[in-house]
Amino acid sequence: WSPDLLQTLLSIRSLVPVIPDVLIDVGAHRGDFAAAADRVLGFKHIVCVEPDLDLIDELQANLPNGKSRVHAVALSEHDGNALPHVHADRSMNSIIEADANILREQFPTYRHDTVFERCVTTRTLDSIVGDSDECAGKSLFLKLDTQGNELNILRGGENALRNTVACLVEFMFCTPYATDYNFRDVIELFFENDFECRGALSV
């Protein structure tokens, strides 16, 4: 695990006096965050959401047995289907299309010509939490890292947010993704749901 990840988790530990029961890891990738968060914070249950089928076996292998569940879907504002853009660097995968010119400019060594689309099922955060027995009546910690799709996911999670104690949300100020919202929009949604911003844990 990287020093940045461990520092982020230790900061979370100091900011959240009582650890929530369930980690909801959206954009779980290969499970590094979920595995490290469980070691540092000690959740009762872990629910991971990762739409890249090529990563699911490795993700499941990295999670603690007996208390983890994986949903191989993408989250969005509505249930349905989508065509995520799959990148050579799978951490760059997103439902949101990336601007090839910005990729060339900001990521000059990136293999932008390898991007392809793959159909996946989309669900809302509320439907995932509502269908998970692990989440029923439990307090939640929500982590979102979905490359420009975070606000759309939050808009589909109004009920889930009522049981959420804390959120860790990635926001890319310099982004190649064609998002239709800005940082203020994200903060305002949290304020409307009675959260407060405790600041940036890493930049």
N, C-alpha and C positions, 0 to 999 in steps of 0.2 A: 504494500500500500504506500502511496506517495505521502510525503510529509504534509502537503497541502490538504489531502483528504483527512489525515489524522488530526491536523490542526482545526479543520472545519468541524469535525465530530466533537473534539474537546470543547470548542466554542459553544456548540449546541448543548453539550452537557452542562455548561455553566449557565446558559440562558434558560433552560427548561428545568425547573425545580423537581418536577415529577415526570418521569419518563412515561410517555403514552404506551398503551397496550400493544398497538399494532403499527408497524411500519408499512405504508403504502408507497412502494417505489415505482414510479411511472417513468419509463425510459430506463429500465434496469440494466440494459446492455448485457455485460457478462457477469454481473452480480458483485462487482468489487465494492460498490457503495453499500449494498445490503449486507454483505458479509462483514465488512468493517464496522458498519453501524451497529450490527448485532453484538459484535465483540465489545464495543465501547459503551453502548447504551443498554443492551439487554432487553430486547422486545419479547413479548409473549408470543406474537405471531408476526409473520412477514408475508405480505402480498405483493408480488412483483408483476409488472405489466411490461411486456416487451414484444413488439410486433415482428421482429426479425427472426424468422424460423431457423435460420442458420446459427443463431446464438443460443437457442433454447436449451440444448443439451449441456453446454458449458455453464449456462446460468444456473440450471438446476443442480449441477454438480458442485457449484460454489456455495449453495445455500445450506443452512443447517437443516438436517433431517428432522422430520416430525412436527415442524411448526411453520413450514413454508409452502406457499402456493404460487404457481405461475399462470398468468393469463397471456396467451400468445395472440394478443389483439393490439390494435392502436386505440388510443383514447382521443375523443374529439367532442364537439359540442352536441352531436347527435349520434344515435345508433345507425349503422348502415355499412357502407363499404368505402374504401379509399384506395388510392394508388400512391403509396409512399415512394419517395425517391431514395433508392438504395445506393450508397456511396462505397467506394473502395475502403475508406475508413468508416467502419460501421457506426462509429460514434457520431458521425455526421448525418445519419439517416433522418429523414423528416417527411411528414405529410406535406410540409411547405416546400415549394420549389425554391432552389437556390439560384441566384443570379450568376451566370457563368463568368461575366466580366468581373464581378467582385471577387469570385473565387480565384480568378487568375491574378488579380491585383493584390489581394490580401493574403492569399495562400499560394504563392508562386510555384511551390513544389507539388501542389495537390493534383491528383489525377482526375481532373474534372470531366474528362471524356469517357469515364467508366460508369457514370451514373445511369441506372436503369430503374424502371417502375415495376412494382409487384403488387397485385391486388391483396388487400387484407380486410378483415372485418374491423369495423370501428364500433366502440361502445362508449358510453359516457362514464365519467367517474362515479356518478350516482348509481348507475346500474351495476358496476363492478362491486362497489361497496355494499349495495343492497343485496346482491346475490352471494356474498361471502359470509358464511356463518362465523368466521373468525372476527368479523367486524361488528357483529350485532351487539349493540349496547356497549361497545368498547371505545376508548379514547384513541385517536389516530394521530400519527405523525406522517405528514405528506411531503414527499420529495418529488419534484418535477424537473426533468431534464429532457426536453423533447424538441430541441432545436427550432424554436420559433413558434411552437404550437401551444405554449403554456396557458395563455389567457383563454383560448378556446376550450381547453380542458377544464379550467376553473369555472367557466360559464356553465358547463354541464355537471357541476358538482356542488350545487347549492345545498343539498341535504347533507352530503358528506362533510362539507365545511362546518356544519353545526357541531359535529363530533370531533373536529380536528383541533388539537391543542397547539400545534406548531407546523409551519411549512418551511421547507427549503426549496426555493425556486430559482432556476437558472434564468438570467436575462442577459442577452448578448447585445451590448451597446454598439459594437462593431460587428454587423452580421451580414452574411450573404443571403439570408432567407427573406423572402418577400412577405414579411408579416404585415398585418393591417392594424397594429396597435403599437403603443410606445410604453415606456416605463411608468409614466404617470397613470396610464389606464390600468396597469397591473396593481399598482399601489391603491388606486381608488376602489378597485373591486374588493381588495382585502379590507380597506376601511369600512366599506359598506357591509361587510360581514363581521364587523367587530374585532378585527385583528389590528395589531400595531406593528409597525416596521421596526425591527431591532437592528437594522443596518446590514451592510455587506459583510459576509464571513470570509470571502476571498475575492480578489479582483485579478 
